[in-house]
Amino acid sequence: MKKDPTDTIQKLLVLYLLDEISGAGRKTVEAWLQESEENRAWYESLRKTWAETGRVDPEEVRYDADDAWEAMVRRVEMVELVEPVELVESVELVEIVDVPVGASPRAPVLGDDAPKPTSPRAPSLHFIRIITAIAAVLVLGFVSIVFTRMLKERNETQFVTIASAETVVLDTLTDGSTVMLNSNTELSVPEKFTGNTRSVKLKGEAFFQVEPDSLKPFVVDAGIGMVTVLGTSFHVKAIPGADLLVFVESGKVEVCYVDPVTGDTLTSILKAGERAMVKAGTGEIGKPADIGPDELFWANRKLIFQETRLSVVFNLLKKHYKADIGVEDDTILDCLLSATFTDETIDQILEVVATTFDLELSREQEKYIIKGKGCTDEVE
């Protein structure tokens, strides 16, 4: 009889497929594959399933306790409609006489008037139907109990929704992972992670810092795509109806799209610093345009400027710091800034700008004034 691999081997095979397995784990898998043709056939089946559907676990079986109950009720009603029968039939009394000396003890000797033995009567069709109906009721009742218990076990995994309104929300999940939700975002998570994955569902924009667990990948259901990681930090923007955007800050993640009609699977592996976009409607995975300087400011208060005009820099500073910034010479706005700021004050950022371009920074009440020579030569 075909024997499935152990849970440990199955988990290692998943990591092997994801190319997220350690050196020792890879040797274990390859040694297991060399053990028998059956092992290699099992792995090949797993690999094909992964390639065609993007998943290696079987489809979830759904049970309907209500349907089972209705079927049992119909069986009970059928039994009640059957007319009762008398199960004990009358028998005639016979006279038993003394056994003569020397008679064979193999069979009793009956009186002369005793009736001749007859062959046993076969159960009537009526009786068989009743027994069959009762057995069906008992089986259905047992199955109903089993289904109910299974549903109860499944329902024991309660899901909660973490939501943000107009403010950023920071939360820690039960596995130790942290998640930061941008405004107007919802994240559905189980109260406790069970099974072989840590699965959550995102609608909106979030930044994840995932606690490493090599045997239990962290999976984000982002609507049109899935993001799978073992332990890393990454940003997901999953606005309903829009393209899915993924940016990896550290570690490595897999972005996956499964066509709902054909079942075809598209995947892309991203490393630290890489981005991917899943096109809404087509599922095509590609590289998005460069992210804005303040794309993740809401999550990490980081501004990344790469040859960015000061006109753009000042507008972003006004947006995030509610600052009023003015220049005496408009050509200052043409200067190109390359710098990264993380959780710095508006005063610190403007001091860096003034020093970089040899400008003079002053403050008049609530307004910052920047004076000096502009950068007309840098205009493209």
C-alpha positions as CSV (number, residue, x, y, z in Angstrom):
1,M,0.0,0.0,0.0
2,K,1.3,3.4,-0.9
3,K,2.6,5.3,2.2
4,D,2.7,9.1,2.3
5,P,5.8,10.8,3.6
6,T,6.0,11.9,7.2
7,D,4.9,15.4,8.2
8,T,8.6,16.4,8.6
9,I,9.4,15.2,5.1
10,Q,6.3,16.9,3.6
11,K,7.3,20.2,5.2
12,L,10.9,19.9,3.9
13,L,9.5,19.1,0.4
14,V,7.5,22.4,0.5
15,L,10.6,24.3,1.4
16,Y,12.5,22.4,-1.3
17,L,9.9,23.6,-3.9
18,L,10.1,27.2,-2.6
19,D,13.9,27.0,-2.7
20,E,13.9,28.2,0.9
21,I,15.4,25.0,2.4
22,S,18.6,24.9,4.4
23,G,21.7,22.9,3.3
24,A,21.0,20.1,5.8
25,G,17.3,20.0,4.8
26,R,18.2,19.8,1.1
27,K,20.5,16.8,1.8
28,T,17.7,15.1,3.8
29,V,15.2,15.6,0.9
30,E,17.7,14.4,-1.8
31,A,18.5,11.3,0.3
32,W,14.8,10.6,0.7
33,L,14.3,10.9,-3.1
34,Q,17.1,8.3,-3.7
35,E,15.5,5.8,-1.3
36,S,12.8,4.6,-3.7
37,E,11.0,5.1,-7.0
38,E,7.8,5.5,-5.0
39,N,9.3,8.5,-3.2
40,R,10.4,10.1,-6.4
41,A,6.9,9.5,-7.9
42,W,5.3,11.2,-4.9
43,Y,7.6,14.2,-5.1
44,E,6.9,14.5,-8.9
45,S,3.1,14.5,-8.2
46,L,3.7,17.2,-5.5
47,R,5.8,19.3,-7.9
48,K,3.1,19.1,-10.6
49,T,0.4,20.1,-8.2
50,W,2.5,23.1,-7.1
51,A,3.2,24.1,-10.7
52,E,-0.4,23.9,-11.8
53,T,-2.3,25.3,-8.7
54,G,0.3,27.1,-6.6
55,R,-0.5,25.0,-3.6
56,V,0.5,21.6,-2.2
57,D,-2.2,21.0,0.3
58,P,-5.4,19.2,-0.8
59,E,-8.6,21.1,-1.4
60,E,-10.5,21.7,1.8
61,V,-13.4,19.3,2.2
62,R,-16.6,21.1,3.2
63,Y,-19.3,19.3,5.2
64,D,-22.9,20.4,5.6
65,A,-24.4,19.2,8.9
66,D,-27.8,20.6,7.9
67,D,-28.0,18.4,4.8
68,A,-27.0,15.3,6.8
69,W,-29.6,16.0,9.4
70,E,-32.3,16.5,6.8
71,A,-31.4,13.2,5.2
72,M,-31.6,11.4,8.6
73,V,-35.1,13.0,9.2
74,R,-36.3,11.7,5.9
75,R,-35.2,8.2,6.8
76,V,-36.9,8.4,10.2
77,E,-40.2,9.5,8.5
78,M,-39.9,6.6,6.1
79,V,-39.6,4.1,9.0
80,E,-42.7,5.6,10.7
81,L,-44.8,5.1,7.6
82,V,-44.0,1.4,7.5
83,E,-46.8,-0.7,9.2
84,P,-45.5,-2.6,12.2
85,V,-45.3,-6.3,12.0
86,E,-45.4,-9.1,14.5
87,L,-41.9,-10.4,14.7
88,V,-42.7,-13.5,16.9
89,E,-44.6,-16.2,15.1
90,S,-46.6,-18.9,16.9
91,V,-45.1,-22.4,17.3
92,E,-46.9,-25.7,18.1
93,L,-46.1,-27.6,21.2
94,V,-44.8,-31.1,20.8
95,E,-44.7,-33.9,23.1
96,I,-41.3,-35.2,24.1
97,V,-41.2,-38.8,25.1
98,D,-38.6,-40.8,26.8
99,V,-35.7,-41.9,24.8
100,P,-35.6,-45.8,24.4
101,V,-32.5,-47.6,25.6
102,G,-30.0,-47.9,22.9
103,A,-31.5,-45.1,20.8
104,S,-29.1,-42.7,19.1
105,P,-28.5,-39.5,21.1
106,R,-28.0,-37.5,18.0
107,A,-31.6,-36.4,17.7
108,P,-34.6,-36.2,20.1
109,V,-37.4,-38.7,19.6
110,L,-40.8,-37.1,19.1
111,G,-44.2,-38.5,19.7
112,D,-46.0,-40.2,16.8
113,D,-48.4,-37.2,16.4
114,A,-45.6,-34.6,16.4
115,P,-45.4,-32.5,13.3
116,K,-42.6,-33.1,10.8
117,P,-39.8,-30.5,11.0
118,T,-39.9,-27.9,8.3
119,S,-37.1,-25.8,6.8
120,P,-36.6,-22.3,8.3
121,R,-38.7,-19.6,6.9
122,A,-36.8,-16.8,5.0
123,P,-37.3,-13.2,6.4
124,S,-40.1,-11.4,4.6
125,L,-39.3,-8.4,2.3
126,H,-41.3,-6.2,4.7
127,F,-39.0,-7.2,7.6
128,I,-35.9,-6.6,5.5
129,R,-37.0,-3.1,4.6
130,I,-37.5,-2.2,8.2
131,I,-34.1,-3.5,9.3
132,T,-32.5,-1.7,6.4
133,A,-34.2,1.6,7.3
134,I,-33.1,1.3,10.9
135,A,-29.5,0.6,9.9
136,A,-29.6,3.6,7.6
137,V,-30.9,5.8,10.4
138,L,-28.1,4.6,12.7
139,V,-25.4,5.2,10.1
140,L,-26.7,8.6,9.2
141,G,-26.9,9.5,12.8
142,F,-23.3,8.5,13.3
143,V,-22.1,10.3,10.2
144,S,-24.0,13.4,11.4
145,I,-22.2,13.3,14.7
146,V,-18.8,13.0,13.0
147,F,-19.6,15.9,10.7
148,T,-20.8,18.0,13.6
149,R,-17.6,17.4,15.5
150,M,-15.5,18.2,12.5
151,L,-17.3,21.4,12.0
152,K,-16.9,22.3,15.6
153,E,-13.2,21.7,15.5
154,R,-12.9,23.9,12.4
155,N,-15.0,26.6,14.0
156,E,-12.7,26.6,17.1
157,T,-10.2,28.6,15.0
158,Q,-11.7,32.0,15.4
159,F,-10.6,34.9,13.1
160,V,-10.3,38.5,14.2
161,T,-10.0,41.6,12.1
162,I,-7.5,44.3,12.8
163,A,-8.6,47.6,11.2
164,S,-7.3,51.1,10.9
165,A,-9.4,54.1,10.2
166,E,-7.5,57.4,9.7
167,T,-4.5,56.5,11.7
168,V,-1.6,54.0,11.4
169,V,-2.1,50.8,13.6
170,L,0.7,48.7,14.9
171,D,0.0,45.2,16.2
172,T,1.8,42.0,17.2
173,L,0.4,38.6,16.0
174,T,0.4,35.4,18.1
175,D,3.6,34.1,16.4
176,G,5.5,37.2,17.4
177,S,5.4,38.8,13.9
178,T,4.5,42.5,13.9
179,V,2.3,44.3,11.3
180,M,1.8,48.0,10.7
181,L,-1.4,48.9,8.9
182,N,-1.8,52.1,6.9
183,S,-5.0,54.1,7.2
184,N,-8.2,52.4,5.9
185,T,-6.7,48.9,6.0
186,E,-8.1,45.6,7.2
187,L,-6.2,42.4,8.2
188,S,-8.0,39.2,9.1
189,V,-5.9,36.9,11.3
190,P,-6.6,33.7,13.3
191,E,-6.5,34.0,17.1
192,K,-3.9,31.2,16.9
193,F,-2.0,29.9,14.0
194,T,-2.7,26.2,13.3
195,G,-1.8,23.8,10.5
196,N,1.2,24.0,8.2
197,T,1.0,27.8,7.4
198,R,0.5,31.1,9.1
199,S,-2.2,32.6,6.8
200,V,-3.7,36.1,6.9
201,K,-5.9,38.1,4.6
202,L,-5.1,41.7,3.7
203,K,-7.3,44.4,2.2
204,G,-5.3,47.7,2.1
205,E,-1.7,48.5,2.8
206,A,0.6,46.9,5.4
207,F,4.2,46.5,6.4
208,F,5.1,43.1,7.9
209,Q,8.0,42.1,10.1
210,V,7.7,38.3,10.1
211,E,9.0,36.1,12.9
212,P,11.1,33.3,11.2
213,D,9.7,29.7,11.2
214,S,11.2,27.4,8.6
215,L,8.5,24.8,9.0
216,K,5.5,27.2,8.9
217,P,5.6,29.8,6.1
218,F,3.8,33.1,6.5
219,V,1.2,33.6,3.7
220,V,-0.6,36.8,2.9
221,D,-3.7,36.5,0.8
222,A,-3.8,39.8,-1.0
223,G,-6.8,39.2,-3.2
224,I,-5.4,38.9,-6.7
225,G,-2.2,37.3,-5.4
226,M,-0.4,35.5,-2.6
227,V,2.8,36.4,-0.8
228,T,4.7,33.6,0.9
229,V,7.7,34.2,3.2
230,L,9.6,32.3,6.0
231,G,10.9,35.3,7.9
232,T,11.5,38.7,6.5
233,S,10.2,42.3,6.3
234,F,8.2,43.4,3.4
235,H,5.5,45.9,2.2
236,V,2.2,44.9,0.5
237,K,-0.3,47.2,-1.1
238,A,-3.5,45.3,-1.9
239,I,-6.2,47.9,-2.8
240,P,-9.3,46.1,-4.2
241,G,-9.5,46.6,-7.9
242,A,-6.0,47.9,-8.2
243,D,-2.6,46.3,-9.0
244,L,-0.9,44.4,-6.2
245,L,2.4,45.9,-5.1
246,V,5.1,44.1,-3.1
247,F,8.4,45.5,-1.9
248,V,10.9,43.5,0.1
249,E,13.0,45.3,2.6
250,S,14.9,42.3,3.9
251,G,14.9,38.5,3.3
252,K,13.2,36.8,0.4
253,V,9.5,36.4,-0.6
254,E,7.5,34.6,-3.3
255,V,4.7,36.4,-5.1
256,C,2.2,34.0,-6.7
257,Y,-0.9,34.5,-9.0
258,V,-3.3,31.6,-9.8
259,D,-5.6,32.1,-12.7
260,P,-9.2,31.5,-11.3
261,V,-10.3,30.0,-14.6
262,T,-7.5,27.9,-16.0
263,G,-5.6,27.3,-12.7
264,D,-2.3,28.4,-14.3
265,T,0.2,29.7,-11.8
266,L,2.7,32.5,-12.2
267,T,5.3,33.1,-9.5
268,S,8.2,35.5,-8.9
269,I,10.9,35.3,-6.2
270,L,11.9,38.7,-4.8
271,K,15.1,39.4,-2.8
272,A,15.8,42.4,-0.5
273,G,15.4,45.7,-2.3
274,E,13.3,44.2,-5.1
275,R,9.7,45.0,-6.0
276,A,7.0,43.3,-8.0
277,M,3.5,44.2,-9.3
278,V,0.7,41.8,-10.1
279,K,-1.6,43.4,-12.7
280,A,-5.2,43.5,-11.8
281,G,-7.3,41.5,-14.3
282,T,-4.4,39.7,-16.1
283,G,-2.3,38.5,-13.2
284,E,0.8,39.4,-15.1
285,I,3.8,39.8,-12.7
286,G,6.3,42.5,-13.5
287,K,8.5,45.2,-12.1
288,P,6.6,48.4,-11.1
289,A,7.9,51.9,-11.7
290,D,10.2,53.2,-9.0
291,I,8.4,53.8,-5.8
292,G,8.0,57.3,-4.6
293,P,10.5,58.9,-2.1
294,D,7.9,58.7,0.7
295,E,6.2,55.3,-0.3
296,L,6.9,53.8,3.2
297,F,7.1,57.0,5.2
298,W,3.8,56.0,6.9
299,A,5.4,52.8,8.2
300,N,9.1,53.6,8.9
301,R,9.2,57.4,8.6
302,K,11.8,57.1,5.9
303,L,12.3,59.4,2.9
304,I,14.5,58.2,0.1
305,F,15.5,60.9,-2.4
306,Q,17.5,59.9,-5.6
307,E,18.3,63.0,-7.7
308,T,15.0,64.5,-6.6
309,R,14.3,68.1,-7.3
310,L,14.0,70.3,-4.3
311,S,10.6,71.4,-5.4
312,V,9.4,67.8,-4.9
313,V,11.4,67.5,-1.6
314,F,9.8,70.6,-0.1
315,N,6.3,69.5,-1.2
316,L,6.8,66.2,0.6
317,L,8.1,67.9,3.7
318,K,5.1,70.2,3.7
319,K,2.8,67.2,3.4
320,H,4.3,65.0,6.2
321,Y,5.6,67.7,8.6
322,K,2.9,70.4,8.0
323,A,5.7,72.8,7.4
324,D,5.7,76.1,5.5
325,I,8.8,76.5,3.3
326,G,9.7,79.4,1.1
327,V,12.7,80.2,-1.2
328,E,14.0,83.7,-2.3
329,D,15.3,82.4,-5.6
330,D,13.1,79.9,-7.6
331,T,16.2,78.3,-9.2
332,I,16.8,76.7,-5.8
333,L,13.9,74.5,-6.5
334,D,15.8,73.0,-9.5
335,C,18.6,71.5,-7.3
336,L,18.7,67.7,-7.3
337,L,19.0,66.0,-3.9
338,S,20.2,62.4,-3.2
339,A,19.8,61.5,0.4
340,T,17.9,59.2,2.8
341,F,16.3,60.4,6.0
342,T,14.9,58.1,8.7
343,D,12.8,59.5,11.5
344,E,14.5,62.9,11.4
345,T,12.9,66.2,12.2
346,I,12.1,68.9,9.7
347,D,14.9,71.1,11.1
348,Q,17.5,68.3,10.6
349,I,16.4,67.6,7.1
350,L,16.5,71.3,6.0
351,E,19.9,71.7,7.6
352,V,21.2,68.9,5.4
353,V,19.6,70.5,2.3
354,A,21.2,73.9,3.1
355,T,24.6,72.4,3.8
356,T,24.5,70.2,0.6
357,F,23.8,73.2,-1.7
358,D,25.6,75.9,0.3
359,L,22.3,77.7,1.1
360,E,21.3,79.8,4.0
361,L,18.4,78.6,6.3
362,S,16.5,80.9,8.5
363,R,13.1,80.7,10.3
364,E,10.6,83.5,10.6
365,Q,7.9,82.5,13.1
366,E,6.4,79.4,11.6
367,K,7.9,79.7,8.1
368,Y,11.3,78.4,6.9
369,I,13.2,80.7,4.5
370,I,15.9,79.4,2.2
371,K,18.3,81.8,0.5
372,G,21.2,81.5,-1.9
373,K,22.2,80.6,-5.4
374,G,20.1,78.1,-7.3
375,C,21.0,75.2,-9.5
376,T,20.0,76.2,-13.0
377,D,22.8,74.1,-14.6
378,E,21.1,70.9,-13.2
379,V,17.8,71.5,-15.1
380,E,17.4,68.8,-17.7
